[in-house]
């Protein structure tokens, strides 16, 4: 199961996300759900830095991606995160047994 957690401040601004786990939809190398989740997560991290100009703090590992950034990073960063959220909503809707999306409220930094 892939678990996606979107980090939001009390005022509703996005401040990062975490993706953990493996889908298990198919064997390694043939898992389209895992590939889609990886693509969404990495593309969003790249878009935050390159399109929105945000300095992010990233951590990666096997079945793990964490991206954090200041919530006050601007409208472009918030738009990138809305696209990420929609992508994972669509993926979780299509593959509900393999992807779960959660949002958590963090203390304002």
Order of alpha helices (4+ residues) and beta strands (2+ residues): beta-beta-alpha-beta-beta-alpha-beta
